Amino acid sequence: MKLLTAAAMALALVTGSVNAAEQLNAYSIMPEKYASKVFSEFTKDTGIKVNFMRFSSGEALARLNAEKKNPQVDVMLGGPADTYAAGVKEGIFEQYRPKDSDAIPASLRDPQNHWTGIGIIPLCFLTNTKFLEKNNMKAPETWNDLLDPHY
């Protein structure tokens, strides 16, 4: 859990300095029940309290963009790499390399150290085979297939 916690807290630093050594403010894209555990472990390990709010990736990115000139948080936890890539383009994230990040494959880290991945979550289609059979349809194979009104 220590590597996960360290990587999670270093996932992305929002432009601006950390408030005080006693606390961090964070946005989380990760579901609250998991983020609470990560932040709790971080607090146990460091003594630093974490105040966080949970948002979808789009909401978090929009907030960070709106707050770019006056950041309200120190870190963001969770979410897909493309959210962070978009934030890097907007100049939202500072560079930071966690101490133990060499343990994380390079393909799961930003080469410029704007974000560090903490896990891989596969994205897949789930289908109701009974529905497909009843409607004489085959399972979608691409995102564009889902544009078909039958789905």
N, C-alpha and C positions, 0 to 999 in steps of 0.2 A: 504494500500500500504506500510505502514511502516514496517510491519512484513515481507512482501514479500521481500522488499528491504534489510532488515537486514539479512534475511535468505539467500537471493541470494548472497550477498557479502561474506557471511561466508560459502558458499557452499563448497568450497575447497580452502585451502591456499596452494600455491605451496611452496615447500621447499625454504627457503630463507626469508629475511626480507622485509617488505614493504619499498618501495623506500623512499619517504619523506611523511610527513603528508599531503602535498598538492596534491598528486596524487597517483593513483594506475594504474598499467598496468594489463590488463586482456585478457584472451582468452575467447571467448563465443562460445558455441555450440548452444545456443538459437538463433533462427532467429534474424537478425539484427534489424528488426523493433520493436521487443519486448525487446531485450537487450538494445537498445538505451533508451527506456523508463525507464527500471529498473535503468540503470546507471545514467540517468538524475535525477531521484528521489533521488538516493543515494547522488549525488552531491548537490542537494537542501537541503537534510537533514544534510549533514556533512560538506559541503564546499570542499570536496575532489574531484578533477577532476579524471575521469576515462578514460584512453586511452585503446581502445580495438580493437581486431581483431577477426573476426568470422571464425570458421572452423567447419568441420564435426567432429564427436566425434573421429574417427580414426586419422584424421589429428592432432587434438589437443593433443591427447595422444602421438602420435609419436613425436610431437614437444617437449612436456614436457619431454619425455624420453631422447631425444637428448640434451636437455638443463639441464638435471638433475644436472650436476656439475657446471653449470653457468646459473641459472634461469633468464629468461627474463621477466617473469610476476609474479604478486603477487597473483592473483586469477583466477579461472576458473568458469564460469557461465553456467548452463544448461547441458543437456545431460542425458543419461540413467545411472542408478546406476552402471551397470556393467562396464562402462567406468571408474568410480571412483574406483571400486573394483580392476580393473586391475592396476590402478595407485598406489593404496595402496600397492599392491604386489611388484611393482617396486620401492617403497620407494619415490614416487614423492611428496606426500601430507603430510603436517604437521597436527598435531591434533589441532583443534580449536572448541570450543563450543560457539555458539552465545548466547548472553545474554537471549533472549526470546525463545530459542529452545525447552523448555519444552512444549510450545504450539503446537509443531509439534509432531505427533505420533511417538513413538520410532521405529516403523517399517519403517519409512521414514527417519531415520537417521542412520549413521554408529555408531555401539556401541562404537567404539574407537574414535569417533568425528573427523574422517578424512573428512567427507562430511555431509551435511545436505540437505535433499530434499526440494524442493519448490513447487512441484506439481506432479500430476499423469497424464500421457498421455497414454491412452489405445492404444494397438497395435492390429490391427485387419485386416482381409482380406475383401476386397470389391470385389464383383464379378459383371460381366455383365451377367445378367440372360438371355438376348436375345442371347448372344454368346454361353452360356452354352447349352441353349435349341437347338439352331441351330446345334451345334456340338455334341449333345447327350452326354453331359458331366454333371457331378455333381460338385458342388462347392468344392474347395480344403478345407480340414479340418486340415491339418498339413503342416509344412514347407516342409517335404519330398514330399508331394503331388505336390508341385510346381516344383519338379525335373522332373516330367513327361513332355516330350516335347510338349504334346498337350496344355499345359498351356502357 
